[in-house]
Amino acid sequence: VRLRAKRDRMKEVEDLKKSYPAVRLQYKGSKDSPMMNQTLKVHVTINAGIVVVLEMDPDYPQPYALPYLVELVGVMGWSDEAMEKMTTEVRGRKWE
């Protein structure tokens, strides 16, 4: 199951690369063994210099495992109020 999840997860990353020119991958865990826990962090630069960092656990995209939005950075910066509003909005959403 984990190997299939890894393959499916990489297909999603390839789709992201087709849509956004700047996609960077970072692995947490053992890269030597595909059976070891290996969390994938995906850094995606979207419009207006906004960088979104998603974290996907080793079982994602299985139905019980969801990607987590762990960081949202704007090159131009945002006010504290705008950041609070975005944080509340994103944390309240369900990803499907």
ZAPALO-411820 format. One line per field, with one value per residue: residue number from 0; y, z, x of N, C-alpha, C, O in turn; residue in three letters. Coordinates in pm, whole numbers. Layout:
BEGIN
torba = c(NUM:...)
n.yy = c(Y:...)
n.zz = c(Z:...)
n.xx = c(X:...)
ca.yy = c(Y:...)
ca.zz = c(Z:...)
ca.xx = c(X:...)
c.yy = c(Y:...)
c.zz = c(Z:...)
c.xx = c(X:...)
o.yy = c(Y:...)
o.zz = c(Z:...)
o.xx = c(X:...)
nulo = c(Ala:...)
***
This chain:
BEGIN
torba = c(0:1:2:3:4:5:6:7:8:9:10:11:12:13:14:15:16:17:18:19:20:21:22:23:24:25:26:27:28:29:30:31:32:33:34:35:36:37:38:39:40:41:42:43:44:45:46:47:48:49:50:51:52:53:54:55:56:57:58:59:60:61:62:63:64:65:66:67:68:69:70:71:72:73:74:75:76:77:78:79:80:81:82:83:84:85:86:87:88:89:90:91:92:93:94:95)
n.yy = c(-120:125:170:198:425:609:619:718:963:1092:1122:1319:1528:1565:1663:1907:2029:2069:2267:2477:2664:2662:2425:2260:1980:1817:1577:1412:1190:851:821:606:365:257:164:281:538:827:1142:1384:1707:1966:2244:2504:2761:3003:3233:3583:3566:3399:3145:2819:2564:2228:1937:1595:1288:950:772:917:940:798:744:807:973:1303:1591:1841:2186:2357:2587:2923:3169:3501:3697:3975:4031:4039:4192:4151:4104:4016:3780:3632:3602:3447:3218:3119:3066:2869:2661:2586:2451:2150:1915:1751)
n.zz = c(0:79:-111:-343:-273:-262:-533:-648:-516:-623:-885:-850:-772:-1008:-1166:-1037:-1105:-1375:-1373:-1221:-1235:-1047:-839:-558:-399:-83:130:434:655:578:274:160:188:51:210:455:683:513:479:261:167:-15:-192:-341:-572:-634:-802:-788:-628:-407:-181:-121:114:129:321:296:420:445:359:206:-112:20:133:409:469:453:273:438:489:563:557:445:249:162:-72:-80:165:427:615:970:1021:773:747:965:886:649:758:928:738:571:753:822:606:424:259:-45)
n.xx = c(83:192:396:244:101:309:385:145:133:355:266:73:240:383:176:136:378:338:147:253:549:761:841:945:1089:1113:1237:1152:1282:1382:1545:1657:1521:1221:1019:1036:924:849:808:681:760:629:711:553:551:323:99:188:416:374:442:355:357:322:265:299:207:352:151:-27:-178:-392:-731:-757:-550:-444:-316:-119:-133:139:284:267:380:435:602:588:484:233:-30:-87:-357:-453:-306:-405:-671:-640:-519:-719:-919:-795:-734:-988:-1090:-1169:-975:-1006)
ca.yy = c(0:244:191:250:562:691:636:807:1094:1152:1163:1449:1627:1592:1751:2040:2083:2112:2387:2583:2646:2645:2323:2200:1868:1795:1456:1396:1047:776:811:482:254:303:118:362:660:929:1252:1468:1848:2022:2391:2546:2905:3034:3372:3698:3534:3330:3009:2730:2442:2119:1820:1475:1175:839:702:1001:990:709:825:847:1062:1427:1681:1949:2314:2387:2720:3010:3283:3598:3774:4116:4042:4064:4246:4047:4075:3935:3647:3564:3566:3335:3102:3069:3013:2747:2556:2544:2378:2007:1887:1625)
ca.zz = c(0:89:-239:-436:-230:-304:-678:-673:-464:-721:-999:-812:-775:-1150:-1211:-984:-1184:-1504:-1351:-1157:-1279:-937:-742:-497:-310:31:201:575:680:505:129:117:186:20:312:575:683:432:459:149:173:-150:-193:-470:-588:-716:-848:-704:-537:-288:-170:-41:151:166:377:267:494:357:308:116:-111:70:182:549:482:379:276:534:453:679:548:339:258:55:-90:-50:304:454:748:1066:1004:652:778:1053:805:562:841:970:619:526:854:827:485:410:129:-104)
ca.xx = c(0:277:464:143:74:424:373:32:171:445:184:15:348:409:67:168:488:283:67:333:688:857:800:1063:1056:1203:1197:1185:1284:1483:1530:1720:1426:1086:925:1050:843:910:715:720:722:627:711:499:538:205:91:226:526:327:494:271:429:233:333:221:264:386:33:-105:-315:-496:-844:-742:-434:-463:-200:-131:-74:222:344:219:470:423:724:561:440:93:-57:-124:-499:-468:-252:-500:-788:-602:-494:-850:-985:-730:-749:-1128:-1127:-1139:-913:-1055)
c.yy = c(126:274:247:395:655:719:734:950:1165:1193:1300:1559:1663:1683:1894:2107:2131:2245:2505:2560:2617:2551:2257:2093:1856:1674:1463:1247:981:771:678:367:307:261:200:482:768:1036:1341:1610:1904:2173:2434:2698:2931:3183:3472:3663:3470:3187:2932:2605:2340:2005:1700:1358:1055:767:787:956:888:793:876:944:1185:1508:1792:2074:2358:2525:2793:3139:3372:3683:3919:4137:4074:4124:4129:4007:3986:3793:3567:3517:3446:3207:3038:3003:2879:2634:2504:2461:2231:1987:1753:1602)
c.zz = c(0:-41:-344:-402:-274:-453:-712:-628:-564:-848:-971:-816:-920:-1208:-1161:-1066:-1321:-1489:-1297:-1189:-1167:-832:-691:-399:-201:106:347:603:595:356:78:104:158:125:440:566:607:401:348:173:33:-138:-332:-472:-683:-750:-741:-600:-407:-291:-73:-13:201:220:357:341:400:296:215:-27:-72:133:325:572:394:377:376:477:575:675:428:351:137:47:-50:95:314:593:840:1050:883:676:866:976:715:642:884:854:577:625:862:707:494:270:79:-237)
c.xx = c(87:351:367:111:186:417:260:62:262:372:122:120:381:300:89:277:442:209:148:480:787:800:927:1019:1160:1150:1240:1176:1390:1452:1583:1621:1286:984:933:957:915:805:769:669:735:613:667:489:423:207:136:332:484:381:406:353:327:317:242:286:283:266:-53:-79:-421:-607:-830:-626:-453:-334:-224:-65:5:283:286:298:448:547:704:515:292:80:-95:-270:-522:-418:-348:-623:-757:-583:-626:-923:-926:-749:-892:-1172:-1090:-1085:-962:-992)
o.yy = c(221:390:334:478:767:832:823:1046:1285:1289:1386:1671:1779:1769:1990:2227:2225:2326:2621:2449:2553:2591:2205:2112:1880:1668:1512:1184:1049:724:641:281:391:316:189:523:798:1022:1370:1631:1890:2223:2404:2758:2887:3250:3448:3726:3485:3117:2973:2546:2362:1979:1701:1332:1058:706:734:933:891:903:980:991:1172:1495:1833:2068:2393:2577:2734:3211:3325:3736:3981:4251:4129:4107:4021:3889:3892:3697:3448:3406:3353:3100:2916:2897:2784:2521:2391:2406:2193:2035:1654:1502)
o.zz = c(-72:-78:-423:-491:-319:-496:-796:-693:-587:-914:-1059:-860:-951:-1291:-1233:-1094:-1377:-1582:-1326:-1171:-1192:-747:-769:-324:-222:142:379:578:544:315:-37:17:232:130:526:458:636:309:343:196:-31:-81:-431:-384:-798:-727:-621:-494:-306:-391:41:-104:299:172:396:325:287:190:151:-61:-126:182:359:684:273:468:397:424:678:777:323:450:23:148:8:141:222:678:793:1063:889:630:843:997:706:600:877:870:551:585:905:708:561:173:151:-303)
o.xx = c(58:367:404:94:161:441:278:22:248:412:118:92:406:330:64:271:499:207:116:531:889:720:1007:923:1279:1032:1348:1073:1480:1346:1557:1636:1236:874:845:916:1031:725:888:550:839:516:734:426:424:308:124:337:552:367:384:411:256:427:125:405:234:279:-144:37:-531:-580:-887:-606:-475:-252:-339:46:-53:329:259:285:443:593:794:508:233:167:-131:-304:-601:-480:-369:-673:-837:-625:-642:-983:-1000:-778:-914:-1283:-994:-1144:-960:-1020)
nulo = c(Val:Arg:Leu:Arg:Ala:Lys:Arg:Asp:Arg:Met:Lys:Glu:Val:Glu:Asp:Leu:Lys:Lys:Ser:Tyr:Pro:Ala:Val:Arg:Leu:Gln:Tyr:Lys:Gly:Ser:Lys:Asp:Ser:Pro:Met:Met:Asn:Gln:Thr:Leu:Lys:Val:His:Val:Thr:Ile:Asn:Ala:Gly:Ile:Val:Val:Val:Leu:Glu:Met:Asp:Pro:Asp:Tyr:Pro:Gln:Pro:Tyr:Ala:Leu:Pro:Tyr:Leu:Val:Glu:Leu:Val:Gly:Val:Met:Gly:Trp:Ser:Asp:Glu:Ala:Met:Glu:Lys:Met:Thr:Thr:Glu:Val:Arg:Gly:Arg:Lys:Trp:Glu)
***
